[in-house]
Amino acid sequence: PYLFMFYSSGAVEDHWDKTYLGTNRAIAGLGMSFGGTISVSVLIVAALVLGEHGVNQVDDYHQLPLLLIPIFGFWGFVLFVASLAIACFGAALEIALQQAYLVAQGFGWTWGEDRKPREDPGFCSVYTISLLLAAIPI
């Protein structure tokens, strides 16, 4: 659900009207198709590589670097760790930004990506605090 809020906040911020509907349907369709294709591809590669190494069931995330190690050796592990870190960091930024949108819109504060922090201090504060709180479990 947060993605709908995140996307609609962008629509409000950029003042979209009905003329943007076709473009956004195409973007959403292509984006979901791309993401789905990548997910299926990862599953297929995982089945081929892990099955070849006798891993019939993945019980722990520590087994996942085995996908890249046969091809890249030690650098496969480094690539896996970097990919995981980038994906987690991107998700944390997106969720924190959505949280800031939600709070700012709920309280009627000014908000927007083109504004400076002094123009929308509440939005920027919520965004910063959300990022700091998200870092606690890490």
N, C-alpha and C positions, 0 to 999 in steps of 0.2 A: 504493500500500500504506500510506502514512503516514496516509491518511484513515481506514482501518480501525482502525489503532492509536489515532488521535486520538479517534475515536468510542467505541471500546471503553473507553478510559481514562475518558471521561465516564460511561460506564455503570457502571464499577467505583466511581468516586468518588461517584456519586449512589445507589448500592446498588439498581440496577434488578433486577427479577425478571421472571418470565414475563408478568406483567400489562401490562408496558410494550411487549411485542412488537408488538401491533397498531398502537398509536400510532406507534411508531418506523418500522414499515413504511410507514404513511401519510405520515409526515414525509419519509422517504427517497424515496418515490415522487413526492410532490409537488415536493420539492426538485430531484430529477433532471429531472422534466418541465419545471419552470420554467427551470432552467439550460439545458436542451436547446432550449427555445423561444427563449430569448434568443439563444443561439448561432446558431440557424437564422435568426432575424430579422436579426442583424448581417450574416450572409452575404448575405442577400437585399438589404439596404440597400447593402452594399458593391458588389454586382454592379450594381445600378441606378445608383448615384452614380458609381462609378469608371468603369463602362462608358460613361456619358454624357460623361465627360471624356477618353475615349480611352485609359484605363489598362486594358489587357487582362490584365495580369499584375502582381501586387504582388511586387516584388523586394526591397523594403527597407521597414522599419517607418516610415521617414520619409514614405511615401506615405499612411499611415493617417489622418493628420489631414484629408486631403482629403474624408473622409466627412462631416465636420461643417462644414467651411468654407463650402461653397455655401449652407448654410442660415443659419448663425450668423455668418459672416464671421470676423473676428479672434477673437471670443469662442468660435467653434467650436474653434479651435486651443487656447485656454485650457481649454475644457471637456474636450477630448481628453487634454491633459496631466494635468489634475486627475484624470480617470477612471483613467488609466494609473497614476498615482502611488498612488491609493487602492487599486486592485486589487493592485498589487505590495506595498504596505505590509501589506495584510490577509493576503496569502499568506505573507509573511515572518514575521508574527506567529504564524500558524497552524503553520507548519513549526517555528519555534523552540519553541513550546509543546509540540508533539508530541515534539520532541527531548528536552525537559526531562522529559516523562512517561516516555519510553523509558528514559532514564538513571536516573531516580529509581526506577522500578519494577524495573529490572534490578539495582540495588544494594540494593533493599529500603528505600529512604529513605521518610520521610513526605512526602506531597505532597497538594496540593489547592488549589482556587481559593478556598476559604473560609479558608485558613490565612494567618497573617501570616508575613513573611519570616523572622523569628526562630524560627518553629515548623518551618519546612522550608528551612533555608539551602541545602542541596545542590540542591534543585529550583530555587530562585530563582537560584542562582549559574549553573546550567547554562542556564537561560532567558536570563539577562542576557548571558552569554558567547556564546550562540548568536546573539543579536541583534547583538552587536558584531561577531562574525565575518562575519555576513551583510552587514553594512554595508561591509566592506572593498572588495568589487568595485564598489560604487556610487561 
